[in-house]
Amino acid sequence: MMINDDFIRMNPEEKNQLQLERLQSTLNRAYRNVPFHKKRFKEMGIDLSQIESLSDIARLPFMERQNISENYPYNLFAVPLRDIVRIHTAPGTTHNPTVSGYTSQDLSNWQSILARALQASEISVHDILQITLNPGLANWGRDYKYGAEAIEASVIPHTPMSIEKKLMVLRDYKTSALITTPSSALQLANYVRKNEININVFELKTLILIGEAIDEDDQRSLEQDLHVIAWAHYGLSEVPGPAIAFECDAHEGLHINEDHFLPEIVDPETGKVLPEGQSGELILTTLTTRAFPLIRFKTGDKAKIISHPCACGRGLCRIKWRGDRTDDLINIDGIKIHKKQIQLTIQSLLDLPSDTSKFFIKKQDERKYIEVWIPVNDAIFSDEIKELEALIHRAEKNLLENIGVPVAIRLKEKGMI
């Protein structure tokens, strides 16, 4: 089953016209149905009838993660709740998570997006595809499942399991393609090396890396250790969805699904649109999303657009993305977390000023986690060690629930912090 890909074969004029029509439709729908967008457009004196070219989008205001949290839960939806068939949440920048929704048409579009990206990674009806992600990316696992089913590949859906169980399934189920994060893939490769496992008995040939960027050296190392070809995908938790951009067999940047997303690169300080080839902040505007339109959304990801044609022949623009950021968000195994979020959680749990705790990104066996240092003071100190341990356990559990990644709390003397 091949996905209709007429867009990638259009000439530049036809593509621009289709993108402009979809942009105008998105802007008008957002103005009519989302008070947040209507208010901002009016305040800036924006007349949507004057958006006559793709470059005119630079007149519009940016949208940030904070705006999503502030409009929790449904105030950014552009359709009635009765038309929403799926609701997703992701960590926000405050106590409120970001909430987004899908219509049935949105789900159909996402299935096509995922199918296109998987086919670019040479996944076909002959493959057995295994999805192994951390719980915070369970929604993405579901999207990949539907995309793989659209091209009639066999799918082993996302299920949390130990590394030993992952390897057993990889071997016994004859998995040929694995979708996981770079951190999890490196952990798997490290385990294979340490335990001298013969990778030749596996049928794995394709590794799709999602959630976070990976440098070229690590990607090549994974290919050598696991005897695979690795492909990178780029996604956002706010849309939410993976494979907004994907690698092809040329492995020279990631193709953006331009029929669904309009990309810009801007100076993160001034907001000015930068020429092609210059590095800056990636801005995305949804073109086909009905339930939850994003208009000039500041991703916080540094990238640059590659202008010259790709050897694969796909007429989709590409970006070079290496994981650098323009904001305070940190990426841990595919989960984006704001520093303020950790501080606010600590403050509410332990009644401490937000600036008294410190946190660090640590790694154990290629698995990242957050280590939080909290000063010992009268407010949390207890002669009963069991009470203290229970307090720490509750705090760690609450943080894991709120941000979706493992947290280890350490009590430290004030002088150490």
C-alpha positions in Angstrom: 0.0 0.0 0.0 1.6 3.2 -1.2 0.6 6.6 0.3 -0.5 9.2 -2.1 2.5 11.6 -2.4 1.4 13.9 -5.2 2.7 16.9 -3.2 6.4 15.9 -3.3 6.1 15.7 -7.1 4.6 19.2 -7.6 6.6 22.0 -9.1 7.5 24.9 -6.7 4.7 27.1 -7.9 2.0 24.5 -7.3 3.4 23.7 -3.9 3.4 27.4 -2.8 -0.1 27.8 -4.0 -1.4 24.8 -2.1 0.5 25.9 1.1 -0.9 29.4 0.8 -4.5 28.1 0.4 -4.0 25.9 3.5 -2.4 28.7 5.5 -5.2 31.1 4.7 -7.8 28.4 5.7 -5.9 27.8 9.0 -5.7 31.5 9.9 -9.3 32.1 9.1 -10.5 29.1 11.2 -8.2 30.1 14.1 -9.6 33.7 14.0 -13.2 32.6 14.0 -13.0 29.9 16.6 -10.0 30.6 19.0 -10.4 33.8 21.1 -6.6 33.7 21.8 -5.7 34.2 18.2 -8.6 36.6 17.4 -7.6 38.9 20.3 -3.9 39.0 19.2 -4.7 39.6 15.6 -7.0 42.4 16.4 -4.5 44.0 18.8 -1.8 44.0 16.1 -4.3 45.3 13.5 -3.8 42.3 11.3 -6.1 41.9 8.3 -6.1 38.3 7.3 -7.2 39.2 3.8 -3.8 40.8 3.3 -2.0 37.5 3.8 -1.4 37.0 0.1 1.9 35.2 0.1 3.7 32.7 2.3 6.2 35.4 3.3 3.4 37.5 4.7 3.2 35.1 7.7 6.1 37.2 9.1 3.5 39.8 10.0 1.9 37.5 12.5 2.8 37.1 16.2 4.7 34.1 17.5 3.1 31.4 19.6 5.0 29.9 22.6 4.6 26.9 25.0 3.6 29.3 27.7 0.5 30.3 25.7 -0.6 26.7 25.6 -0.3 26.2 29.3 -2.1 29.5 29.9 -5.0 28.4 27.8 -5.4 25.0 29.6 -7.2 22.8 28.9 -9.3 23.5 25.8 -9.2 27.2 25.0 -7.0 26.8 22.0 -9.2 24.2 20.3 -10.6 25.4 17.0 -13.4 22.9 16.9 -16.2 21.9 19.3 -15.3 19.2 21.8 -17.8 16.9 20.1 -15.5 16.8 17.1 -12.5 15.8 19.2 -11.7 12.1 19.0 -8.4 12.0 20.9 -6.8 14.2 23.6 -3.1 14.3 24.4 -1.2 15.9 27.2 2.5 16.8 27.6 4.5 18.6 30.3 4.0 22.4 30.1 6.0 25.3 31.4 3.9 25.7 34.6 1.8 23.4 36.8 -0.6 23.1 33.9 0.3 20.5 31.2 -0.2 21.3 27.5 -3.3 19.8 26.1 -4.0 19.2 22.4 -6.6 17.3 20.5 -7.3 15.5 17.2 -10.3 15.4 15.0 -10.8 12.2 12.9 -9.3 14.1 9.9 -6.3 15.0 12.0 -5.7 11.4 12.9 -6.0 10.4 9.2 -3.4 13.1 8.3 -1.0 11.9 11.0 -1.3 8.4 9.7 -0.2 9.6 6.3 2.6 11.6 7.7 3.9 8.6 9.6 3.5 6.3 6.7 5.5 8.6 4.4 8.3 8.8 6.9 8.4 5.1 7.5 8.5 4.4 3.7 11.4 6.9 3.4 13.2 4.6 5.9 12.5 1.7 3.6 9.9 0.1 5.9 7.5 -2.1 3.9 4.9 -4.8 4.1 7.7 -7.3 4.6 8.9 -5.7 7.9 8.2 -6.6 11.5 8.4 -3.3 13.3 9.0 -3.1 17.1 8.2 0.1 19.1 10.2 0.6 22.3 9.8 4.0 24.0 9.6 5.3 27.5 6.1 5.9 29.0 6.3 9.7 28.3 6.3 8.9 24.5 3.4 6.4 24.6 1.3 8.7 22.3 4.1 8.7 19.7 4.2 4.9 19.9 0.5 4.8 19.0 1.1 7.1 16.1 3.9 5.0 14.7 1.7 1.9 15.1 -1.0 3.4 13.0 1.5 4.7 10.4 3.1 1.2 10.1 -0.3 -0.4 9.8 -1.2 1.9 6.9 1.7 0.5 4.9 0.7 -3.0 6.1 3.9 -3.7 8.0 3.6 -6.1 11.0 3.8 -4.1 14.3 4.8 -5.1 17.8 3.2 -2.2 19.7 4.8 -0.2 22.4 5.0 -2.0 25.7 7.3 -1.1 28.6 9.8 -3.9 29.2 13.3 -4.6 30.6 16.3 -4.5 28.3 16.5 -8.3 28.5 12.9 -8.7 27.4 13.5 -6.2 24.6 16.3 -8.3 23.3 14.3 -11.5 23.6 11.5 -10.0 21.5 13.9 -8.6 19.0 15.5 -12.1 18.6 12.5 -14.4 18.9 9.9 -12.3 17.0 12.4 -11.7 14.1 12.1 -7.9 14.4 13.6 -6.2 11.3 12.9 -2.5 12.3 13.1 -0.9 15.7 11.7 2.5 16.7 13.2 4.0 19.9 15.1 7.0 21.3 18.8 7.5 20.8 19.4 7.1 24.6 17.6 3.8 24.6 19.4 2.6 21.5 22.8 3.5 23.0 21.8 1.6 26.1 20.8 -1.4 24.1 24.1 -1.3 22.1 26.1 -1.0 25.3 24.3 -4.0 26.8 25.0 -6.1 23.7 28.7 -5.2 23.9 29.1 -5.8 27.6 27.4 -9.2 27.4 29.1 -10.2 24.2 25.8 -11.0 22.5 26.0 -12.2 18.9 24.0 -9.6 17.0 24.3 -11.7 13.8 21.5 -14.0 15.1 19.1 -11.0 15.0 17.3 -9.9 11.8 17.3 -6.2 12.8 18.3 -4.0 9.8 16.6 -0.7 10.4 16.8 1.6 13.4 14.5 4.7 13.6 15.6 7.2 16.2 13.0 9.6 17.6 12.5 12.1 20.4 15.9 13.7 20.6 18.8 14.4 18.3 21.9 12.2 18.0 25.3 13.3 16.7 26.8 11.6 13.7 29.5 9.7 15.6 26.9 8.1 17.9 24.7 7.3 14.9 27.5 5.6 13.1 28.5 3.7 16.3 25.0 2.4 16.6 25.0 1.2 13.0 28.2 -0.7 13.6 27.3 -2.2 16.9 23.8 -3.3 16.0 24.4 -4.0 12.2 21.7 -1.6 11.1 21.0 1.6 9.1 19.9 4.4 11.4 17.3 7.0 10.4 16.5 10.2 12.4 13.0 11.7 12.8 12.0 15.0 14.3 8.8 15.7 16.2 7.0 17.9 18.7 5.1 16.9 21.8 2.9 20.0 21.5 1.3 19.1 18.2 1.6 16.4 19.3 3.4 14.1 17.0 6.5 12.6 15.6 8.0 12.6 12.1 7.3 16.3 11.3 10.6 15.8 9.6 12.4 12.7 8.6 15.6 11.3 7.0 15.7 9.7 3.6 18.3 7.3 2.2 20.6 10.2 1.3 21.0 11.0 5.1 21.7 14.7 4.4 19.2 16.5 6.6 15.6 15.9 7.5 12.7 16.5 5.1 9.9 18.5 6.5 6.3 17.5 5.6 5.7 20.9 4.0 2.2 20.0 2.9 1.3 19.9 6.6 3.8 22.3 8.2 5.2 25.7 7.1 8.7 26.1 8.5 10.6 29.3 9.1 14.1 30.0 10.6 14.3 33.2 12.7 16.8 35.0 14.8 15.9 33.9 18.4 16.7 37.3 19.8 15.0 39.6 17.2 12.4 37.3 15.7 13.6 38.3 12.2 13.3 35.7 9.5 16.7 34.5 8.4 17.8 33.7 4.9 18.1 30.0 3.9 21.3 28.4 5.1 21.6 30.5 8.3 21.1 28.8 11.7 18.3 30.0 14.0 15.2 29.0 15.8 12.8 26.7 14.0 9.2 28.1 13.7 6.4 25.9 12.6 2.8 26.7 11.5 0.3 23.9 11.0 -1.4 23.8 7.6 -3.8 20.9 7.9 -4.5 20.5 11.6 -8.1 21.3 12.4 -8.4 20.8 16.1 -5.3 22.5 17.4 -3.7 24.9 15.0 -0.3 26.2 15.8 0.5 29.6 14.3 4.2 30.5 14.1 5.0 28.2 17.0 8.4 28.8 18.6 9.9 25.3 18.9 13.0 26.3 20.7 15.0 24.0 18.5 18.0 25.4 16.6 18.1 24.4 12.9 18.9 25.6 9.5 17.2 25.0 6.1 19.2 23.2 3.5 18.4 24.8 0.2 20.1 22.6 -2.4 18.0 19.7 -3.9 18.2 16.3 -2.2 19.7 13.3 -4.0 16.6 11.3 -3.2 14.5 13.5 -5.5 11.9 14.4 -2.9 10.7 17.9 -3.4 10.5 18.7 0.3 12.7 21.2 2.0 15.2 19.9 4.6 16.5 21.0 7.9 19.8 20.4 9.7 19.0 19.7 13.3 21.4 18.7 16.1 19.5 19.2 19.3 20.7 22.6 20.3 18.1 24.8 21.9 17.3 28.5 22.3 15.4 28.2 25.6 15.6 26.6 29.0 13.9 23.4 28.0 15.9 20.2 28.4 15.4 17.0 26.5 15.6 13.7 28.4 15.1 10.6 26.3 12.6 12.4 24.1 10.7 14.2 26.9 11.0 18.0 26.9 11.1 19.6 30.4 11.2 23.2 31.5 13.6 24.0 34.3 10.9 26.2 35.9 8.6 23.2 36.0 11.0 21.2 38.2 11.5 24.2 40.5 7.7 24.8 40.9 7.1 21.2 41.7 9.8 21.2 44.4 8.4 24.4 45.8 4.9 23.1 46.1 5.9 19.7 47.5 8.5 20.8 50.1 7.5 24.4 50.7 10.9 25.7 49.6 11.7 28.8 47.6 12.1 27.8 43.9 15.7 29.1 43.8 17.1 27.0 46.6 17.2 23.6 44.8 19.6 22.7 42.1 19.3 19.9 39.5 21.6 18.1 37.1 21.2 15.8 34.2 22.9 12.5 35.0 23.4 9.3 33.0 23.6 5.7 34.1 24.1 2.9 31.6 23.3 5.4 28.8 19.9 6.2 30.5 19.4 9.9 31.5 17.7 11.0 34.7 17.4 14.2 36.8 19.2 14.5 40.1 17.8 17.2 42.4 19.8 18.7 45.2 17.8 20.0 48.1 19.3 21.8 51.1 18.6 20.2 54.5 16.8 22.7 56.7 14.3 22.6 59.6 11.3 22.5 57.2 12.2 19.1 55.8 14.6 17.7 58.4 13.3 14.9 60.6 14.9 12.8 63.3 12.8 9.9 62.0 14.7 8.6 59.0 11.7 6.7 57.8 9.7 9.9 57.6 12.4 11.6 55.7 12.7 8.7 53.3 8.9 8.7 52.8 9.0 12.4 52.0 11.7 12.0 49.4 9.9 9.0 47.9 6.6 11.0 47.6 8.5 13.9 46.0 10.3 11.6 43.5 7.0 9.9 42.6 5.2 13.2 42.1 8.0 14.6 39.9 8.0 11.4 37.7 4.2 11.7 37.3 4.4 15.4 36.4 7.4 15.4 34.1 7.6 11.8 32.9 11.2 11.1 33.6 13.1 9.4 36.5 14.1 11.8 39.3 16.5 11.1 42.2 16.4 13.6 45.1 19.5 14.1 47.2 19.6 16.0 50.5 22.7 18.3 50.7 24.2 20.7 53.2 23.5 24.3 52.3 27.1 24.9 51.7 27.2 22.3 49.0 24.4 24.1 47.1 
